[in-house]
Amino acid sequence: MNIKVIAFDADDTLWVNEPYFQETERKFCALMDEYLPPHTLSRELLKIEIANLALYGYGIKGYILSMIEAAIKVSDGTISVAAIDKIIGFGKELLNEPIELLEDVDDVLRSLSGQYRIVVATKGDLLDQHRKLHKSGLGHYFHHIEVMSEKAEDDYRKLIGRLDIRPAEFMMIGNSLKSDVIPVINIGGHAIHVPFHTTWAHEHVETRLEHENFRQVDQLRDVLPLLLG
């Protein structure tokens, strides 16, 4: 491999994210339990979230707007102002959750930063992702920060162009096969999948991936032997 740039996903690759969303969803389901059982409400919320991605993008603010929309829909417009206020409060709590780094993140970034250009390539709300990166204390490791509205092949091509490298010189490390691996492999880049124990339903893909540019590891620190020899 002639890798020059290594990009890291942020949420659930560098720090904990999805478990906080799932806890918020449990609070939402408890708030709305007089209207629908939790599993049915969760399915309805997911449908609304996905439908709203083109409007709101990824991140907490769009998620809260989708929860408010779901509450109005399942209650046939009878949801109280007090309940809407609670949902907004859930969002503020989510925005203020502490940054919990995943195991070995600092050691891995320190080890790689002397050998490669290191960047962040993540989806989400621009303000929120920059806030999380600042609170993480990891910002000094990164040559470039890219908050992407989507992680499709064209989005990666644009990022690689801005980095002034060829796809074969780019590696993506992340927890999502759908967003962090498959589109990068498809354009000729390299990718390492680091599974996280909890994944948003929208990121699930049913596939068994085999490719010479793809690796899967159990833990983040396992990338070091692959990249440092």
C-alpha positions as CSV (number, residue, x, y, z in Angstrom):
1,M,0.0,0.0,0.0
2,N,1.1,3.5,-0.8
3,I,-1.2,5.3,1.7
4,K,-0.7,9.0,2.2
5,V,-3.9,10.0,4.0
6,I,-5.8,8.1,6.7
7,A,-9.4,9.4,7.4
8,F,-11.2,8.5,10.6
9,D,-15.0,8.5,11.0
10,A,-15.8,10.3,14.3
11,D,-19.1,9.0,15.9
12,D,-18.6,5.4,17.3
13,T,-15.1,5.2,15.8
14,L,-13.3,7.9,17.9
15,W,-16.0,8.4,20.6
16,V,-19.3,7.0,21.8
17,N,-22.4,8.3,20.0
18,E,-25.2,5.9,19.1
19,P,-25.8,4.7,22.7
20,Y,-26.7,8.2,23.7
21,F,-29.2,8.4,20.8
22,Q,-30.7,5.1,21.9
23,E,-31.1,6.3,25.4
24,T,-32.9,9.4,24.1
25,E,-35.2,7.2,22.1
26,R,-36.1,5.2,25.1
27,K,-37.1,8.4,26.9
28,F,-39.1,9.5,23.9
29,C,-40.9,6.1,23.8
30,A,-41.7,6.4,27.5
31,L,-43.1,9.9,27.0
32,M,-45.3,8.6,24.1
33,D,-46.3,5.3,25.6
34,E,-50.0,6.1,25.7
35,Y,-50.1,6.4,21.9
36,L,-47.9,3.5,20.6
37,P,-45.8,0.7,22.0
38,P,-42.1,1.3,21.9
39,H,-41.1,-1.0,19.0
40,T,-43.9,0.5,16.8
41,L,-43.0,4.0,17.7
42,S,-39.3,3.4,17.0
43,R,-40.2,2.1,13.5
44,E,-42.3,5.2,12.9
45,L,-39.6,7.5,14.1
46,L,-36.9,5.8,11.9
47,K,-39.1,6.2,8.8
48,I,-39.6,9.9,9.5
49,E,-35.8,10.3,10.2
50,I,-34.9,8.8,6.9
51,A,-37.5,10.8,5.0
52,N,-36.1,14.0,6.6
53,L,-32.4,13.3,5.9
54,A,-32.6,15.2,2.6
55,L,-34.0,18.2,4.5
56,Y,-32.1,18.2,7.8
57,G,-29.1,16.0,7.2
58,Y,-27.6,13.9,9.9
59,G,-27.2,15.0,13.5
60,I,-29.0,15.8,16.8
61,K,-31.0,18.8,15.6
62,G,-32.6,16.9,12.7
63,Y,-33.2,14.0,15.1
64,I,-35.1,16.1,17.5
65,L,-37.2,17.7,14.7
66,S,-38.1,14.2,13.6
67,M,-39.1,13.2,17.1
68,I,-41.4,16.2,17.3
69,E,-42.9,15.3,13.9
70,A,-43.4,11.7,15.0
71,A,-45.1,12.9,18.2
72,I,-47.5,15.1,16.3
73,K,-48.3,12.3,13.8
74,V,-48.9,9.5,16.2
75,S,-50.9,11.7,18.6
76,D,-53.1,13.0,15.7
77,G,-52.0,16.5,16.6
78,T,-53.0,16.3,20.2
79,I,-49.6,16.2,21.7
80,S,-49.2,18.8,24.5
81,V,-46.9,21.8,24.5
82,A,-45.4,20.4,27.7
83,A,-44.5,17.1,25.9
84,I,-42.9,19.0,22.9
85,D,-40.9,21.0,25.5
86,K,-39.7,17.7,27.0
87,I,-38.6,16.5,23.6
88,I,-36.6,19.7,23.0
89,G,-35.1,19.1,26.4
90,F,-34.0,15.6,25.3
91,G,-32.2,17.2,22.4
92,K,-30.4,19.7,24.7
93,E,-29.3,16.9,26.9
94,L,-28.0,15.0,23.9
95,L,-26.1,18.0,22.8
96,N,-24.5,18.3,26.2
97,E,-23.5,14.6,26.6
98,P,-19.8,14.2,27.6
99,I,-17.3,13.0,25.0
100,E,-16.3,9.5,25.9
101,L,-13.3,8.4,23.8
102,L,-13.2,4.8,22.7
103,E,-10.4,2.6,23.9
104,D,-6.9,3.3,22.5
105,V,-8.0,6.2,20.3
106,D,-5.3,8.6,21.6
107,D,-2.5,6.1,21.3
108,V,-3.6,5.1,17.7
109,L,-3.8,8.7,16.5
110,R,-0.4,9.5,18.1
111,S,1.2,6.5,16.5
112,L,-0.2,7.2,13.0
113,S,0.2,11.0,12.9
114,G,3.9,10.8,12.6
115,Q,3.7,8.5,9.5
116,Y,0.6,9.8,7.7
117,R,-1.6,12.8,7.2
118,I,-4.6,12.2,9.5
119,V,-8.1,13.6,8.8
120,V,-11.6,13.4,10.1
121,A,-14.3,12.5,7.6
122,T,-17.7,12.3,9.4
123,K,-21.4,12.9,8.8
124,G,-23.5,15.2,11.0
125,D,-24.2,18.7,11.9
126,L,-21.2,21.0,11.3
127,L,-21.4,22.9,14.6
128,D,-22.1,19.8,16.7
129,Q,-19.2,17.8,15.1
130,H,-16.7,20.6,15.6
131,R,-17.9,21.0,19.1
132,K,-17.4,17.3,19.8
133,L,-14.0,17.4,18.2
134,H,-13.0,20.4,20.4
135,K,-14.2,18.7,23.6
136,S,-12.5,15.5,22.6
137,G,-9.0,17.0,22.9
138,L,-8.0,15.2,19.7
139,G,-8.0,18.1,17.2
140,H,-4.3,18.6,17.2
141,Y,-3.8,15.2,15.4
142,F,-5.8,16.2,12.3
143,H,-4.6,17.8,9.2
144,H,-8.1,18.4,7.9
145,I,-11.7,18.1,9.2
146,E,-14.5,17.2,6.7
147,V,-18.1,17.2,8.0
148,M,-20.0,15.6,5.1
149,S,-23.7,15.8,4.4
150,E,-23.5,12.3,2.9
151,K,-20.8,9.6,2.5
152,A,-21.4,8.5,-1.1
153,E,-18.8,7.8,-3.7
154,D,-18.9,11.4,-5.1
155,D,-18.5,12.8,-1.6
156,Y,-15.3,10.8,-1.2
157,R,-14.0,11.8,-4.6
158,K,-14.5,15.4,-3.7
159,L,-12.6,14.9,-0.4
160,I,-9.8,13.1,-2.1
161,G,-9.6,15.9,-4.6
162,R,-9.3,18.5,-1.9
163,L,-6.5,16.4,-0.3
164,D,-4.7,16.3,-3.6
165,I,-4.1,12.6,-3.6
166,R,-5.2,9.6,-5.7
167,P,-7.9,7.2,-4.4
168,A,-5.3,4.5,-4.0
169,E,-3.4,6.8,-1.6
170,F,-6.5,7.2,0.7
171,M,-7.6,5.0,3.6
172,M,-10.9,5.3,5.5
173,I,-11.3,3.8,9.0
174,G,-14.8,3.6,10.5
175,N,-17.5,1.6,12.1
176,S,-20.0,1.6,9.2
177,L,-19.7,-0.7,6.2
178,K,-22.3,1.4,4.4
179,S,-20.8,4.8,4.9
180,D,-17.1,4.2,5.7
181,V,-16.1,1.2,3.7
182,I,-18.2,0.3,0.6
183,P,-18.1,3.7,-1.2
184,V,-14.4,4.1,-0.6
185,I,-13.6,0.6,-1.9
186,N,-15.8,1.3,-5.0
187,I,-13.7,4.3,-6.0
188,G,-10.4,2.6,-5.6
189,G,-9.5,3.5,-2.0
190,H,-8.7,1.4,1.0
191,A,-10.8,0.9,4.1
192,I,-10.7,-0.8,7.5
193,H,-13.9,-1.6,9.3
194,V,-13.9,-1.4,13.1
195,P,-17.3,-2.6,14.3
196,F,-19.0,-0.9,17.2
197,H,-21.4,-2.9,19.4
198,T,-24.3,-0.6,18.6
199,T,-25.2,0.7,15.1
200,W,-28.0,2.9,13.9
201,A,-30.5,0.9,11.9
202,H,-30.1,3.1,8.8
203,E,-26.4,2.1,8.6
204,H,-27.0,-1.6,8.6
205,V,-26.1,-3.5,5.5
206,E,-26.5,-7.2,4.8
207,T,-23.3,-8.1,2.9
208,R,-20.2,-10.1,3.2
209,L,-17.4,-8.0,1.8
210,E,-14.2,-9.4,0.4
211,H,-11.8,-7.2,-1.4
212,E,-8.0,-6.8,-1.5
213,N,-8.3,-3.2,-0.3
214,F,-10.6,-4.1,2.7
215,R,-9.7,-5.2,6.2
216,Q,-11.8,-5.8,9.3
217,V,-10.4,-5.6,12.8
218,D,-11.8,-6.3,16.2
219,Q,-10.5,-3.2,18.0
220,L,-9.1,0.1,16.8
221,R,-5.6,-0.7,18.1
222,D,-5.5,-3.6,15.6
223,V,-5.0,-1.1,12.7
224,L,-1.5,-0.4,13.9
225,P,0.2,-3.6,12.7
226,L,-1.5,-3.2,9.4
227,L,-0.4,0.4,8.9
228,L,3.0,0.6,10.7
229,G,4.3,-2.8,9.6
